[in-house]
């Protein structure tokens, strides 16, 4: 039960981040998982992750996201 509470707290904190920071976090986690996978020789099935990010883009227009991302780079 403690793990579930911790995950809920983490998820809540993540959801309060701007979308660009959420994406950056996803990229960092993916790099870490790839690194661990390479070191351990364990083959991970990336298809198992299908749908886990559902809701991240909810209410966010794709073009608005691209425009914001471009503005942040300047």
Backbone as a printed PyTorch tensor [residue, N CA C, xyz], in Angstrom:
tensor([[[  0.8220,  -1.1950,   0.0000],
         [  0.0000,   0.0000,   0.0000],
         [  0.8630,   1.2550,   0.0000]],

        [[  1.9770,   1.1900,   0.6920],
         [  2.8680,   2.3300,   0.7620],
         [  3.3750,   2.7140,  -0.6270]],

        [[  3.7150,   1.7060,  -1.4460],
         [  4.1970,   1.9610,  -2.7980],
         [  3.1340,   2.6700,  -3.6270]],

        [[  1.9000,   2.2440,  -3.5040],
         [  0.8070,   2.8680,  -4.2540],
         [  0.6710,   4.3340,  -3.8570]],

        [[  0.7720,   4.6210,  -2.5730],
         [  0.6830,   6.0040,  -2.1110],
         [  1.8270,   6.8390,  -2.6580]],

        [[  3.0360,   6.2660,  -2.6440],
         [  4.1890,   6.9780,  -3.1840],
         [  4.0080,   7.2610,  -4.6680]],

        [[  3.5350,   6.2770,  -5.4070],
         [  3.3240,   6.4610,  -6.8400],
         [  2.2550,   7.5120,  -7.1080]],

        [[  1.2070,   7.5280,  -6.3050],
         [  0.1620,   8.5300,  -6.4690],
         [  0.7000,   9.9340,  -6.2130]],

        [[  1.5470,  10.0780,  -5.2040],
         [  2.1530,  11.3740,  -4.9090],
         [  3.0550,  11.8220,  -6.0600]],

        [[  3.8580,  10.8800,  -6.5650],
         [  4.7570,  11.1950,  -7.6750],
         [  3.9550,  11.5900,  -8.9050]],

        [[  2.9130,  10.8060,  -9.1980],
         [  2.0860,  11.1150, -10.3680],
         [  1.4480,  12.4910, -10.2290]],

        [[  0.9860,  12.8160,  -9.0410],
         [  0.3800,  14.1250,  -8.8040],
         [  1.3850,  15.2460,  -9.0600]],

        [[  2.6140,  15.0490,  -8.5930],
         [  3.6450,  16.0500,  -8.8160],
         [  3.9700,  16.1830, -10.3040]],

        [[  4.0280,  15.0450, -10.9920],
         [  4.3200,  15.0660, -12.4210],
         [  3.2220,  15.7900, -13.1810]],

        [[  1.9860,  15.5120, -12.8450],
         [  0.8650,  16.1300, -13.5550],
         [  0.8110,  17.6390, -13.3360]],

        [[  1.4470,  18.1220, -12.2820],
         [  1.4560,  19.5680, -12.0400],
         [  2.5530,  20.2740, -12.8350]],

        [[  3.4390,  19.4840, -13.4610],
         [  4.4980,  20.0670, -14.2860],
         [  3.9380,  20.5050, -15.6370]],

        [[  4.5740,  21.4830, -16.2620],
         [  4.1910,  21.8270, -17.6330],
         [  4.4370,  20.6230, -18.5480]],

        [[  3.6840,  20.5450, -19.6180],
         [  3.7960,  19.4190, -20.5540],
         [  5.2300,  19.2480, -21.0380]],

        [[  5.9200,  20.3300, -21.3220],
         [  7.2890,  20.2200, -21.8300],
         [  8.2020,  19.5340, -20.8120]],

        [[  8.0040,  19.8110, -19.5290],
         [  8.8130,  19.1620, -18.4970],
         [  8.3960,  17.7020, -18.3080]],

        [[  7.1110,  17.4100, -18.4900],
         [  6.6660,  16.0210, -18.4180],
         [  7.3320,  15.2000, -19.5290]],

        [[  7.3860,  15.7740, -20.7100],
         [  8.0190,  15.0790, -21.8380],
         [  9.5040,  14.8870, -21.5670]],

        [[ 10.1460,  15.9070, -21.0350],
         [ 11.5700,  15.7990, -20.7040],
         [ 11.7920,  14.6790, -19.6850]],

        [[ 10.9190,  14.5830, -18.7100],
         [ 11.0210,  13.5280, -17.7040],
         [ 10.8480,  12.1480, -18.3330]],

        [[  9.8830,  12.0220, -19.2330],
         [  9.6720,  10.7470, -19.9270],
         [ 10.9270,  10.3510, -20.6940]],

        [[ 11.5340,  11.3120, -21.3680],
         [ 12.7560,  11.0290, -22.1190],
         [ 13.8760,  10.5690, -21.1920]],

        [[ 14.0250,  11.2190, -20.0460],
         [ 15.0640,  10.8250, -19.0910],
         [ 14.8290,   9.4260, -18.5550]],

        [[ 13.5760,   9.1160, -18.2550],
         [ 13.2550,   7.7850, -17.7560],
         [ 13.5250,   6.7440, -18.8400]],

        [[ 13.1430,   7.0520, -20.0800],
         [ 13.3720,   6.1040, -21.1830],
         [ 14.8620,   5.8420, -21.3640]],

        [[ 15.6880,   6.8900, -21.2840],
         [ 17.1420,   6.6970, -21.3990],
         [ 17.6600,   5.8080, -20.2760]],

        [[ 17.1540,   6.0200, -19.0790],
         [ 17.5930,   5.2180, -17.9350],
         [ 17.2000,   3.7510, -18.1180]],

        [[ 15.9790,   3.5210, -18.5600],
         [ 15.5140,   2.1490, -18.7720],
         [ 16.3340,   1.4780, -19.8560]],

        [[ 16.6220,   2.2130, -20.9360],
         [ 17.4500,   1.6470, -22.0030],
         [ 18.8280,   1.2850, -21.4650]],

        [[ 19.3760,   2.1460, -20.6310],
         [ 20.7010,   1.9120, -20.0650],
         [ 20.7030,   0.6530, -19.2000]],

        [[ 19.7010,   0.5240, -18.3610],
         [ 19.5900,  -0.6500, -17.4930],
         [ 19.3810,  -1.8970, -18.3440]],

        [[ 18.5510,  -1.7740, -19.3700],
         [ 18.2790,  -2.9100, -20.2510],
         [ 19.5660,  -3.3690, -20.9260]],

        [[ 20.3760,  -2.4430, -21.3950],
         [ 21.6260,  -2.7840, -22.0740],
         [ 22.5990,  -3.4510, -21.1120]],

        [[ 22.7040,  -2.9270, -19.9020],
         [ 23.6360,  -3.4740, -18.9170],
         [ 23.2200,  -4.8600, -18.4370]],

        [[ 21.9300,  -5.0610, -18.2490],
         [ 21.4720,  -6.3270, -17.6890],
         [ 21.2240,  -7.3920, -18.7490]],

        [[ 21.1160,  -6.9650, -19.9910],
         [ 20.8490,  -7.9110, -21.0660],
         [ 19.4080,  -8.3700, -21.1060]],

        [[ 18.5580,  -7.7420, -20.3020],
         [ 17.1410,  -8.1020, -20.2710],
         [ 16.4450,  -7.4310, -21.4530]],

        [[ 15.7220,  -8.2010, -22.1990],
         [ 14.9670,  -7.6500, -23.3170],
         [ 13.6100,  -7.1780, -22.8140]],

        [[ 13.3650,  -5.8900, -22.9300],
         [ 12.0850,  -5.3400, -22.5120],
         [ 11.1540,  -5.2500, -23.7160]],

        [[  9.8880,  -5.4680, -23.4810],
         [  8.9030,  -5.3580, -24.5380],
         [  8.2780,  -3.9700, -24.4640]],

        [[  8.6890,  -3.0920, -25.3660],
         [  8.1940,  -1.7160, -25.3510],
         [  6.7030,  -1.6500, -25.6560]],

        [[  6.1540,  -2.6850, -26.2590],
         [  4.7180,  -2.7030, -26.5260],
         [  3.9100,  -2.7390, -25.2320]],

        [[  4.5260,  -3.2000, -24.1440],
         [  3.8430,  -3.2160, -22.8540],
         [  3.5460,  -1.8030, -22.3510]],

        [[  4.2680,  -0.8310, -22.8820],
         [  4.0730,   0.5590, -22.4640],
         [  2.9620,   1.2510, -23.2400]],

        [[  2.4240,   0.5770, -24.2520],
         [  1.3880,   1.1800, -25.0720],
         [  0.2220,   1.6550, -24.2030]],

        [[ -0.1290,   2.9120, -24.3550],
         [ -1.2700,   3.4740, -23.6460],
         [ -0.9730,   4.0050, -22.2640]],

        [[  0.2590,   3.8310, -21.7640],
         [  0.5490,   4.2820, -20.4000],
         [  0.5710,   5.7990, -20.2770]],

        [[  0.7680,   6.4920, -21.3690],
         [  0.7960,   7.9540, -21.3290],
         [ -0.5430,   8.5830, -21.6500]],

        [[ -1.5650,   7.7440, -21.7410],
         [ -2.8880,   8.2510, -22.0760],
         [ -3.2920,   9.3320, -21.0730]],

        [[ -3.7630,  10.4130, -21.5870],
         [ -4.2090,  11.4970, -20.7260],
         [ -3.2080,  12.6370, -20.6350]],

        [[ -1.9540,  12.3750, -20.9770],
         [ -0.9420,  13.4370, -20.9110],
         [ -1.2990,  14.5700, -21.8610]],

        [[ -1.8100,  14.2070, -23.0230],
         [ -2.1100,  15.2160, -24.0440],
         [ -3.5560,  15.6870, -23.9820]],

        [[ -4.3210,  15.1790, -23.0300],
         [ -5.7350,  15.5110, -22.9620],
         [ -5.9430,  17.0200, -22.8850]],

        [[ -6.7310,  17.5300, -23.7980],
         [ -7.0310,  18.9500, -23.8210],
         [ -5.9310,  19.8050, -24.4060]],

        [[ -4.8780,  19.2080, -24.9240],
         [ -3.7670,  19.9680, -25.4840],
         [ -3.7460,  19.7900, -26.9990]],

        [[ -3.9080,  20.8720, -27.7080],
         [ -3.8740,  20.8380, -29.1650],
         [ -2.4330,  20.6440, -29.6430]],

        [[ -2.2450,  19.7770, -30.6230],
         [ -0.8990,  19.4580, -31.1120],
         [ -0.1760,  20.7110, -31.6230]],

        [[ -0.8720,  21.5510, -32.3740],
         [ -0.2230,  22.7430, -32.9060],
         [  0.1440,  23.7200, -31.7920]],

        [[ -0.7050,  23.8400, -30.7850],
         [ -0.3860,  24.6970, -29.6360],
         [  0.8720,  24.1960, -28.9300]],

        [[  0.9760,  22.8820, -28.7890],
         [  2.1660,  22.3090, -28.1550],
         [  3.4200,  22.6320, -28.9630]],

        [[  3.3430,  22.4480, -30.2630],
         [  4.5050,  22.7330, -31.1330],
         [  4.8800,  24.1990, -31.0220]],

        [[  3.9080,  25.0740, -31.0430],
         [  4.1870,  26.5120, -30.9330],
         [  4.8640,  26.8420, -29.6080]],

        [[  4.3720,  26.2670, -28.5070],
         [  4.9890,  26.5100, -27.2020],
         [  6.4090,  25.9760, -27.1570]],

        [[  6.6120,  24.7920, -27.7070],
         [  7.9490,  24.1960, -27.7070],
         [  8.9280,  25.0710, -28.4790]],

        [[  8.4780,  25.6280, -29.5760],
         [  9.3320,  26.5110, -30.3690],
         [  9.6570,  27.7940, -29.6040]],

        [[  8.6640,  28.3310, -28.9130],
         [  8.8770,  29.5470, -28.1350],
         [  9.8580,  29.3200, -26.9930]],

        [[  9.8060,  28.1450, -26.3840],
         [ 10.6950,  27.8370, -25.2660],
         [ 12.1380,  27.7020, -25.7020]],

        [[ 12.3720,  27.3840, -26.9540],
         [ 13.7280,  27.2140, -27.4600],
         [ 14.4050,  28.5600, -27.7170]],

        [[ 13.6100,  29.6060, -27.8120],
         [ 14.1670,  30.9290, -28.1210],
         [ 14.6830,  31.5920, -26.8770]]])
